[in-house]
Amino acid sequence: MIQDFNFIVPQEIIFGVGSLSRLPELMNKSDSKKVLLVSDRGLESLGVVKQVSDIITAGGLEVVEFLDVEANPSVETVNAAADTYRSSGATSIIALGGGSPMDVAKAVGVITKFGGSITEYEGAHKVPDKIIPIIAIPTTAGTGSETTPMAVITDRSRNYKLTVFSYEITPAFALLDPNLITSLPPSLAASTGVDALIHAIESYLSAWASPFSDAMGEKAMSLIGANLRQFTANRGNIEAASAMLAGSMFAGIAFGWARLGNIHAMAHPLGGFFNVPHGVANAILLPTILEYNALADNGRYEKIYNYVKLPGKKYKSFVPQMLVDEIIEMNDALGIPKTLSEVGVTEDKIPQMAADAMKSGNIPLNPRKSTQKDLEMLYRKAL
């Protein structure tokens, strides 16, 4: 029986090679003559920030830049970006980059509209209304943040990554140009690509999965599974880049409505305590959590396997361990670290990380129910 569900797609999404040129059109739609561009120094050094700024000014519009976004962005960064927004006279925001600039842009959109600290909006549905208009432009095929109702911000005072979850913070526009992801380093293409795949997998296995999220998740898995290896090998492959960017977007829509599971719940503390990049943390945890969740498999593991396996692999009968083994082989081929210890994680913080992970709203939606002791065991196994 299909359980009750509802969904909306509360934004305009524009996808296409060269679509970045349409940016002034979207600014005019949001009735903004001056915009805050939120990005990072890496994209500045690659010339991507200048490319976007030049398009804005060529359209007769004004831009102010905030480029000090770090990996696992902090409450302090949000406050600094909000100060820049207020003092500049901007009336909308462009988020350019991966998940970090988008999370900062969403948080700025909240506190400049409604006041207070972003920590006051932690949890679900605490943002009262639509925030400042955001145009989200992804430069990775990974987070899907351009389509999601979530922002994750690090509270350094607690070594904790807090989540703001409200459909009111979904960007008004998402502009997806595959040209923007063709210069990704291979390691970043790999880790963000696996992150996008995990969004699709976890939403597909979630207790909140619905026919709508399944449709988005399955399309995401088909695009990502068939193109992740090729894209990592050659980011200039525009066909693979297009498939990855579209797949990441569909995965973002899927988990925006079905949520996620233990992988993401456990990845956030790894960023909070050890500053492990989000995509890397997720990718390392993926085989361990898939093996743990196999006990609850209701036939979906085989469907996932057929999306991600190498072409030409034949089998007579499926067992869930085949999916786990395929993911291990894929991670190895992509150069993903095998263990958490390889990225600096130490055992002494495991009880604290497990306690923080248990606070996540994703834990109850994981297909296999988990206690804090279970999470501690899983961290140790991945270590």
Secondary structure, 3 states (H helix, E strand, C coil): CCCCCCCCCCCEEEECCCHHHHHHHHHHHCCCCEEEEECCHHHHHCCHHHHHHHHHHHCCCEEEEECCCCCCCEHHHHHHHHHHHHHHCCCEEEEEECHHHHHHHHHHHHHHHHCCCHHHHCEECCCCCCCCCEEEEECCCCCCHHHCCEEEEEECCCCEEEEEECHHHCCCEEEECHHHHCCCCHHHHHHHHHHHHHHHHHHHHCCCCCHHHHHHHHHHHHHHHHHHHHHHHCCCCHHHHHHHHHHHHHHHHHHHHHCCCHHHHHHHHHHHHHCCCHHHHHHHHHHHHHHHHHHHCCCHHHHHHHHHCCCCCCCCCCCCHHHHHHHHHHHHHHCCCCCCHHHCCCHHHHHHHHHHHCCCCCHHHCCCCCCHHHHHHHHHHHC
